[in-house]
């Protein structure tokens, strides 16, 4: 198990691009991250977390062009006014891989308000990022807690200190009319 303190280290993108799993602080909490287009890596996170197989993961992007589905220009304008921020937007999906959609016909995306994380996503493509905790346990607020949960099962940990604001992201959903509804 390896712990580093710089998300900008080339090792982070290299591990993710090779199908690895890393724990790092997103713009909200520590998360378990893997490439969204890597079915095996996504499944690995589901096993690590003991995550409900029907629950879709959040997908972090660095640009609207990384959405799996094409959105209307009206929807694109709306979401670009909201992002980047601690706001997840649920978008109807038919083109996202089945291992991302799960039993849903939508995908939740977030464009994080963290330039280092956006730069990482530019190097790897979209990343899934559920919270770093086994299902039913509280999210890890420090790397030490994440290591306690996952130990050597994770390829790399990036320590960014203790999470002092564990407010979850706001959740918005694109409705059938191209507008947005607040879910949380």
N, C-alpha and C positions, 0 to 999 in steps of 0.2 A: 504494500500500500504506500502510495506516495502523496505527500501534501506539499503544495507550492502556494505562493501568495500573489501571483501575478497572472491574471486572466489573459494578458497579452503575450505570454510565453508561447512560442511556436508549438510547443509540446501539446498544448490544449487542443488546437485545431487538428494536429496530427493524430492524436488519439481518437478524436471524434470521427475524423475522416476514415480511420481504419476500423470503424465499427465499435469503438469503445464507449464506455459510459463514464461521465464525470459528474462530480457534485460541485456546483458553484452557486454563488449568490446571484440571483436574477435581479430584476428591479423590485421584486417583492420579497421573496424568501429564498432560502437555499433550495435548489432543485436538483433532481436527477436528470441529466441531459444526455440526449443521443440524437443522431440525425434522424429526422422524420422520414426520410426516404429509405432508411435501412430497416427492413422488416425484422431481421434478427435482433438488432440493437433495441428496437422498440419493444419486442417481446421480452428481451432480457430485463428491461426496466419493469415491465408488468410482473415478472416473476420476483424480482428484488423487492418490490413494494407489496406483493400479494394483492395487487390491484384488481378490482372488479373488471373482468374481461369485456363487459358491455360499456364501460365508461371511457369516453374518448379523452385523449390527452390534450393539454394546451399545446399549441404550436407557436413558437417564437419565430418572428420574421424580422428582417431588417429593411424591407421595402414591400410595398403592396404588390409588386410584380411577383413575389414569392408565394402568393396565395395559390392553392391548388386549383381553385375554380376561378373562372372569369366572372367579374362582377360588373354590373351596369356602371356607366359613367357617374350616375347620380349617387350610387352606393360608394363608389371610389372617392368621390368628393366629400361625402359625409365622413367616411372613416379617416381620410387624410386630415380632416379638421380635428379629429379626436386624438390621433397618434402623433408622435410617440408619447405614451403615458402608461400609467398603471391601470389600463383599461383593456379587458379582453372582449373581443367582439365575436359573437357566434354568427357564422355565415353559412347559408344553405350550401350543401356540397353534394355533387354527384361524381366529381372527378378525383377527389382525394383518395389515396389508397385505402382499401378496406381495413387495413391494420391501424389506420388513423381514425376513420369514421366509426369503426366498430359497429354497433347496432343503431347508429344515428345517421341522419341525413344532413348533418351539419358538422362544422369544425369550428372550434374556438381558437382564435388567433390573438396574439398580442405583439405589438411593436414596442419593445422596451425602451424606456427613457434612460438608456445607459449606453453611451457611445462605445465603450470597450466591448460590451456584449453585442451591439450591432456590428462592430467590426469582426468579431468572431463569427457571427452568422453569415457575414459576407464571405468568409473563408470556407464555411461548411455547408451552407444552405440551411433551410429551416430546421429547427431543433424542437423536439418535444421536451417539455420541462415541468413534469409534475413535481409537487413538493417532495423534499428529501425526508421521507418517513415511510415506514410500513403502514399500509392502510389500517386506520383505526388508532394510530399513535399520533401524538402531537408532532408538528413539523420541527425539524432540527433548526435550532436557532443559532447554533455554532457548528463549526467543522467537527469539534470533538463529539458532539451529539450525533452528527451524521456518520462519523467513523464508528461510533458505538452501535448504530443501527446496521451498517452495511459492511464494515471492516474491509477485508481484502476482495470483496465481491465487486468493488468499484475500482476502475483503472486509475483514476486521478481525482484528488480533492484540491480545490482552490479555496484557501482560507481568506475571507474578506472581513473577518471580525464578526462580532455578535450582531444579530439582527435586533435592532432596537424598535422597529416599527413593523409589526406583523400584520398590518392591515392588508387584507387580501385585495386583489385587483377588483375594480368595478367590472360588472359583466353587463354588456349590452347585446341585444340580438337584433339582427336585420329581420324585419317582418316581410310579409308577402307583398307589401306595397313599396318596398325599397326604403322605408323609414327605419328608425331604431326604437326599440323598447328597452327600458332598464330592467334587468333581471335581479341584479344585486348592486 
